[in-house]
Amino acid sequence: MTFTLQPVKGKEFINRTELLEEMVAELKAKRSTTGYALYGKRRIGKTSILKEVQRRLEQEDGIVVVYLSVWDIIESTLTEFCQRLSLGVIEAYRPHIGLKYRANELIRTPLAMLRKILEETELKIVYNEIEFLITRKKDTDEGVLIEHAFNISEKLGEKADIKCVLLIDEFPSIIDLKSNNLKVGEAVLRKIRTISEDWERTTLCISGSIRSTMNLAVLSSSSPFYRQLIVKEISPLKQEHVTKLLSQHLDISQEGIQEIYDFSAGIPFYVQFVGKMLERTEKNTLDSIRRVEREFLAEEGNILFKEEFDSLGPKERLIVLSIASGCHAPKEMANTLGDKMSNVNRFLTYLGEKGYVSKKERGYYVLEDPVFERWMKEVILEADTVDTNV
């Protein structure tokens, strides 16, 4: 395996050694229900960490692991999330409880046939949960849904004497799931916290990319999971680790490695992507590396960043563009945009909550993602300059 755009696992995993060893040691302890909260900017490698933790824990006896990303919930409903989580737990326990049928097969089985399949077993827990998922009424209270989804691991864990580790990626986005066409809101986090207080055989590990929603879930003193989980901020790779990642797959000079490190700021996704593009290059000179970086911005950057940029409001787009063009103080931005400083500060707060902007020091704002910033400089701003000159 060489460069990949998928979450990294196994021998391809670079760095995070201490964090991984700490997490695995804590999570495999059967008497511990202590979990972790990972947070950091998008594309920083949180999913890779969770997937590698999953891989290592699955090699341990007496542990089952369930991974679910809230961003993978297609219909964005609480019902779908609860169903996916419940089926994931049942499937994880299946080899340990002697269940011959896969969970997703059972959920599609007519109820009459399901009763025949399960009535000869003692797996009343599994039967009850699957029957609930099949026969659930549309107006079922959302609290009941959450209780079923987050308690089944406890029931099966007691039955099989096995601990369950739930890895929920982008966990705070649960608040944006819908029930009866309305967002469920922060109350769902408090409900999950209440349920988790009684756990003896289940541990929760979460991740989140957006600082404001992680504040709602775990970082703020008023959040439901404050001091309930061990919080770890995931930082970019150091230069030594970028060097190791690139050198093991490419014939590349230290000068070339420095160029990629400066371009990517150590964010693993970008290092992997540029590395993958360089695999098709015969000789990795400094000029060829810079050409690949420009191609990445012009081609892949438009796919990765344009939707994010277009999703921002008109005023937010102007502010991120002003930061990309070199304005970092609110007063500078206000003068450039011909707007009030109070309005600029308000939208800077919004952008900070969404994870696009951070305050480096008092009165000085920067963009969180340096590659996104460079895309705006070289694609958006240069295009505007060309249009103006024409």
C-alpha positions as CSV (number, residue, x, y, z in Angstrom):
1,M,0.0,0.0,0.0
2,T,1.3,3.5,-0.9
3,F,-0.4,6.9,-0.6
4,T,-4.1,6.7,0.1
5,L,-7.0,9.1,0.4
6,Q,-8.8,6.7,2.7
7,P,-8.3,6.6,6.5
8,V,-4.9,5.1,7.2
9,K,-4.5,1.9,9.3
10,G,-1.9,-0.6,10.2
11,K,1.8,-0.3,9.2
12,E,1.0,2.7,7.0
13,F,0.0,4.7,10.1
14,I,2.6,7.4,10.9
15,N,2.9,9.2,14.2
16,R,0.3,9.5,17.0
17,T,2.1,6.6,18.7
18,E,1.7,7.8,22.2
19,L,-2.0,8.7,21.7
20,L,-2.8,5.3,20.1
21,E,-1.0,3.4,22.9
22,E,-2.8,5.4,25.6
23,M,-6.2,5.0,24.0
24,V,-5.9,1.3,23.3
25,A,-4.6,0.6,26.9
26,E,-7.5,2.4,28.4
27,L,-10.2,1.2,26.1
28,K,-9.3,-2.5,26.3
29,A,-9.5,-2.5,30.1
30,K,-12.8,-4.3,30.7
31,R,-13.5,-2.6,34.0
32,S,-13.0,0.9,32.5
33,T,-15.8,2.9,30.8
34,T,-13.6,6.0,30.3
35,G,-13.7,7.2,26.7
36,Y,-12.1,9.9,24.5
37,A,-13.0,13.0,22.6
38,L,-10.8,13.9,19.7
39,Y,-11.1,17.3,18.1
40,G,-9.2,19.1,15.4
41,K,-9.6,20.7,12.0
42,R,-11.0,18.8,9.0
43,R,-8.7,16.4,7.2
44,I,-6.3,16.3,10.2
45,G,-6.6,12.6,10.6
46,K,-9.2,12.0,13.4
47,T,-10.9,9.3,11.4
48,S,-7.6,7.5,10.8
49,I,-7.0,7.5,14.5
50,L,-10.4,6.0,15.3
51,K,-10.0,3.4,12.6
52,E,-6.6,2.4,13.8
53,V,-7.9,2.2,17.4
54,Q,-10.7,-0.1,16.0
55,R,-8.1,-2.3,14.2
56,R,-6.0,-2.7,17.3
57,L,-8.9,-3.3,19.7
58,E,-10.4,-6.0,17.4
59,Q,-7.3,-8.0,18.0
60,E,-8.0,-8.1,21.8
61,D,-10.1,-10.7,23.5
62,G,-13.4,-9.7,25.2
63,I,-13.8,-6.5,23.2
64,V,-16.2,-5.6,20.3
65,V,-15.9,-2.3,18.5
66,V,-18.5,-0.4,16.5
67,Y,-17.5,2.5,14.3
68,L,-20.2,4.9,12.9
69,S,-19.8,8.4,11.3
70,V,-22.7,10.7,11.7
71,W,-21.7,12.3,8.4
72,D,-22.5,8.9,6.7
73,I,-26.2,9.1,7.7
74,I,-27.7,9.5,4.3
75,E,-31.2,10.8,5.2
76,S,-29.9,12.9,8.2
77,T,-32.6,11.5,10.5
78,L,-32.4,10.4,14.1
79,T,-34.2,7.2,13.1
80,E,-31.6,6.2,10.5
81,F,-28.8,7.0,13.0
82,C,-30.4,4.8,15.7
83,Q,-31.0,2.0,13.3
84,R,-27.5,2.1,12.0
85,L,-26.0,2.1,15.5
86,S,-28.3,-0.7,16.7
87,L,-27.5,-2.9,13.7
88,G,-23.8,-2.2,14.1
89,V,-23.8,-3.3,17.7
90,I,-25.8,-6.5,17.0
91,E,-23.5,-7.3,14.1
92,A,-20.4,-6.8,16.3
93,Y,-21.7,-9.1,19.0
94,R,-23.0,-11.7,16.5
95,P,-20.0,-14.1,16.6
96,H,-20.0,-14.0,20.4
97,I,-23.7,-14.7,20.9
98,G,-24.1,-17.5,18.3
99,L,-26.4,-15.5,16.0
100,K,-26.2,-17.2,12.6
101,Y,-27.8,-14.5,10.6
102,R,-26.3,-11.1,9.8
103,A,-28.1,-8.1,11.4
104,N,-29.0,-6.4,8.2
105,E,-30.5,-9.7,6.9
106,L,-32.7,-10.0,10.0
107,I,-33.9,-6.4,9.7
108,R,-35.3,-7.2,6.2
109,T,-36.9,-10.5,7.3
110,P,-40.7,-10.4,7.6
111,L,-41.7,-10.3,11.3
112,A,-43.5,-13.7,11.2
113,M,-40.4,-15.4,9.8
114,L,-38.1,-13.5,12.2
115,R,-40.1,-14.9,15.1
116,K,-39.5,-18.5,13.8
117,I,-35.8,-17.8,13.4
118,L,-35.2,-16.4,16.9
119,E,-37.9,-18.1,19.0
120,E,-35.7,-21.2,19.5
121,T,-32.8,-19.2,20.9
122,E,-32.4,-17.4,24.2
123,L,-31.5,-14.2,22.4
124,K,-34.6,-12.3,23.5
125,I,-32.5,-9.1,23.6
126,V,-31.7,-9.3,19.9
127,Y,-35.2,-10.3,19.1
128,N,-36.7,-7.4,21.0
129,E,-34.4,-4.8,19.5
130,I,-34.9,-6.0,15.9
131,E,-38.7,-6.2,16.4
132,F,-38.6,-2.7,17.7
133,L,-36.7,-1.5,14.7
134,I,-39.1,-3.2,12.3
135,T,-42.4,-2.3,14.0
136,R,-41.4,1.2,15.3
137,K,-44.2,3.6,14.9
138,K,-43.5,6.9,13.2
139,D,-44.5,8.9,16.2
140,T,-42.2,7.0,18.6
141,D,-40.6,9.3,21.1
142,E,-37.1,10.2,20.1
143,G,-35.9,9.5,23.7
144,V,-37.1,5.9,23.3
145,L,-35.1,5.6,20.0
146,I,-32.0,6.8,21.7
147,E,-32.4,4.5,24.7
148,H,-32.8,1.5,22.4
149,A,-29.8,2.4,20.3
150,F,-27.4,3.2,23.2
151,N,-28.5,0.5,25.6
152,I,-28.3,-2.6,23.4
153,S,-24.5,-2.8,23.8
154,E,-25.0,-3.0,27.6
155,K,-27.6,-5.7,27.3
156,L,-25.5,-7.8,24.9
157,G,-22.4,-7.1,26.8
158,E,-23.9,-8.5,30.0
159,K,-25.2,-11.5,28.1
160,A,-21.8,-12.3,26.5
161,D,-19.5,-10.9,29.2
162,I,-17.9,-8.7,26.6
163,K,-17.2,-4.9,26.5
164,C,-18.3,-2.7,23.7
165,V,-16.4,0.4,22.4
166,L,-18.6,2.8,20.4
167,L,-16.5,5.0,18.1
168,I,-18.8,7.8,16.8
169,D,-17.1,10.1,14.2
170,E,-18.4,13.7,14.0
171,F,-20.5,13.0,17.1
172,P,-21.7,16.6,17.7
173,S,-23.5,16.6,14.3
174,I,-26.1,14.4,16.0
175,I,-27.8,17.7,17.0
176,D,-28.4,18.4,13.3
177,L,-30.2,15.1,12.7
178,K,-34.0,15.5,12.1
179,S,-37.0,14.0,13.8
180,N,-40.4,14.9,12.3
181,N,-38.6,17.3,10.0
182,L,-37.1,19.3,12.9
183,K,-33.5,19.2,14.1
184,V,-33.3,17.3,17.4
185,G,-30.9,19.9,18.9
186,E,-28.7,19.8,22.0
187,A,-31.2,17.8,24.0
188,V,-30.1,14.6,22.3
189,L,-26.6,15.1,23.7
190,R,-28.0,15.4,27.3
191,K,-30.0,12.2,26.7
192,I,-27.0,10.2,25.6
193,R,-25.0,11.5,28.6
194,T,-27.7,10.4,31.0
195,I,-27.8,6.9,29.4
196,S,-24.0,6.6,29.5
197,E,-23.8,7.3,33.2
198,D,-25.2,3.8,33.9
199,W,-22.9,2.0,31.5
200,E,-20.7,-0.8,32.9
201,R,-19.8,-2.6,29.7
202,T,-19.8,0.2,27.1
203,T,-17.3,3.0,26.4
204,L,-18.0,6.0,24.1
205,C,-15.3,7.6,22.0
206,I,-16.2,10.6,19.8
207,S,-14.6,13.0,17.4
208,G,-15.5,16.4,16.0
209,S,-14.2,18.9,13.5
210,I,-16.0,22.1,14.3
211,R,-15.0,23.8,17.5
212,S,-18.4,25.3,18.2
213,T,-20.2,22.0,18.1
214,M,-17.5,20.3,20.2
215,N,-18.0,23.1,22.7
216,L,-21.7,22.1,22.8
217,A,-20.8,18.5,23.4
218,V,-17.7,18.2,25.5
219,L,-15.4,21.2,25.7
220,S,-17.5,23.9,27.4
221,S,-18.1,23.7,31.2
222,S,-21.8,23.7,30.4
223,S,-21.7,20.9,27.9
224,P,-23.1,17.4,28.7
225,F,-19.9,15.5,28.3
226,Y,-17.6,18.1,30.0
227,R,-15.0,16.1,32.0
228,Q,-16.7,12.9,31.1
229,L,-14.3,12.0,28.3
230,I,-10.5,12.4,28.0
231,V,-10.1,15.3,25.5
232,K,-7.3,15.2,22.9
233,E,-6.6,17.9,20.3
234,I,-5.3,16.4,17.1
235,S,-2.5,18.5,15.6
236,P,-0.9,18.4,12.1
237,L,2.0,16.1,11.5
238,K,5.5,17.4,12.4
239,Q,8.0,17.8,9.6
240,E,9.9,14.6,10.7
241,H,6.7,12.6,10.2
242,V,6.0,14.1,6.8
243,T,9.6,13.3,5.9
244,K,9.0,9.6,6.9
245,L,5.7,9.4,5.0
246,L,7.1,10.8,1.8
247,S,10.5,9.1,1.9
248,Q,9.1,5.6,2.3
249,H,7.2,5.9,-1.0
250,L,9.0,8.4,-3.1
251,D,12.5,9.2,-4.3
252,I,12.5,12.8,-3.1
253,S,15.0,15.3,-1.9
254,Q,14.9,17.1,1.4
255,E,14.2,20.3,-0.5
256,G,11.1,18.6,-2.1
257,I,9.9,17.4,1.3
258,Q,10.2,20.9,2.7
259,E,8.1,22.3,-0.2
260,I,5.3,19.7,0.4
261,Y,5.5,20.3,4.2
262,D,5.2,24.1,3.6
263,F,2.3,23.6,1.2
264,S,0.4,21.1,3.3
265,A,1.2,22.6,6.8
266,G,1.5,19.0,7.9
267,I,-2.2,18.2,7.3
268,P,-2.1,14.4,6.5
269,F,-4.8,14.5,3.8
270,Y,-2.9,17.0,1.7
271,V,0.4,15.2,2.1
272,Q,-1.2,11.9,1.0
273,F,-2.9,13.6,-1.9
274,V,0.2,15.4,-3.3
275,G,2.2,12.2,-2.7
276,K,-0.3,10.2,-4.7
277,M,-0.1,12.7,-7.6
278,L,3.7,12.6,-7.5
279,E,3.7,8.8,-7.9
280,R,2.8,9.4,-11.5
281,T,5.7,11.8,-12.0
282,E,9.0,10.3,-13.4
283,K,11.3,12.6,-11.4
284,N,10.3,14.5,-8.3
285,T,12.2,17.8,-8.8
286,L,11.3,21.0,-7.0
287,D,9.7,22.3,-10.2
288,S,7.6,19.1,-10.8
289,I,6.4,19.2,-7.1
290,R,5.3,22.8,-7.5
291,R,3.6,21.9,-10.7
292,V,1.7,19.1,-9.0
293,E,0.7,21.5,-6.2
294,R,-0.7,23.9,-8.7
295,E,-2.6,21.1,-10.5
296,F,-4.0,20.0,-7.1
297,L,-5.3,23.5,-6.4
298,A,-6.8,24.0,-9.9
299,E,-8.3,20.5,-10.2
300,E,-8.8,18.8,-6.9
301,G,-9.0,22.1,-5.0
302,N,-12.1,23.1,-7.0
303,I,-13.8,19.9,-6.0
304,L,-12.7,20.0,-2.4
305,F,-13.1,23.7,-1.7
306,K,-15.6,25.2,-4.0
307,E,-18.6,23.6,-2.3
308,E,-17.3,24.7,1.1
309,F,-16.7,28.3,-0.2
310,D,-20.2,28.5,-1.9
311,S,-21.9,27.2,1.3
312,L,-20.8,30.4,3.1
313,G,-23.0,33.5,3.2
314,P,-22.0,36.4,0.9
315,K,-20.5,38.4,3.8
316,E,-18.6,35.4,5.1
317,R,-17.1,34.8,1.6
318,L,-15.9,38.4,1.5
319,I,-14.3,38.1,4.9
320,V,-12.4,34.9,4.1
321,L,-11.3,36.4,0.8
322,S,-10.1,39.5,2.6
323,I,-8.1,37.3,5.1
324,A,-6.6,35.4,2.1
325,S,-5.6,38.7,0.5
326,G,-3.7,39.7,3.6
327,C,-6.2,41.5,5.9
328,H,-6.0,40.0,9.3
329,A,-7.3,42.7,11.6
330,P,-11.1,43.4,11.8
331,K,-10.4,47.1,11.2
332,E,-8.5,46.3,8.0
333,M,-11.3,44.1,6.8
334,A,-14.0,46.7,7.6
335,N,-12.0,49.3,5.6
336,T,-11.5,47.0,2.7
337,L,-15.2,45.9,2.6
338,G,-16.6,49.3,3.4
339,D,-18.5,47.9,6.4
340,K,-18.9,48.5,10.1
341,M,-16.3,46.8,12.4
342,S,-19.2,45.4,14.5
343,N,-20.6,43.6,11.5
344,V,-17.1,42.2,10.6
345,N,-16.6,41.0,14.2
346,R,-20.0,39.3,14.1
347,F,-19.2,37.4,10.9
348,L,-15.8,36.5,12.2
349,T,-17.5,34.8,15.1
350,Y,-19.7,32.9,12.8
351,L,-16.7,31.7,10.7
352,G,-14.9,30.7,13.9
353,E,-17.9,28.6,15.0
354,K,-17.9,26.9,11.6
355,G,-14.2,26.1,11.8
356,Y,-12.9,28.4,9.0
357,V,-11.3,31.1,11.0
358,S,-9.3,31.3,14.3
359,K,-8.0,34.2,16.4
360,K,-4.2,33.8,16.4
361,E,-3.9,36.7,18.9
362,R,-5.9,39.7,20.0
363,G,-7.2,41.5,16.9
364,Y,-5.5,39.1,14.4
365,Y,-7.4,36.4,12.5
366,V,-6.2,33.6,10.3
367,L,-7.8,30.9,8.1
368,E,-7.7,27.5,9.7
369,D,-6.8,25.6,6.5
370,P,-3.7,27.0,4.7
371,V,-4.4,25.0,1.6
372,F,-7.9,26.4,1.4
373,E,-6.4,29.8,1.8
374,R,-3.9,29.2,-1.0
375,W,-6.7,27.9,-3.3
376,M,-8.6,31.2,-2.7
377,K,-5.5,33.2,-3.5
378,E,-4.5,31.3,-6.6
379,V,-7.9,30.4,-8.0
380,I,-10.6,32.9,-6.8
381,L,-8.6,36.1,-6.3
382,E,-6.4,35.6,-9.4
383,A,-9.5,35.0,-11.5
384,D,-11.0,38.2,-10.1
385,T,-7.8,40.1,-11.0
386,V,-7.8,38.7,-14.5
387,D,-11.5,39.7,-15.0
388,T,-10.9,43.2,-13.7
389,N,-7.9,43.7,-16.0
390,V,-9.9,42.5,-19.0
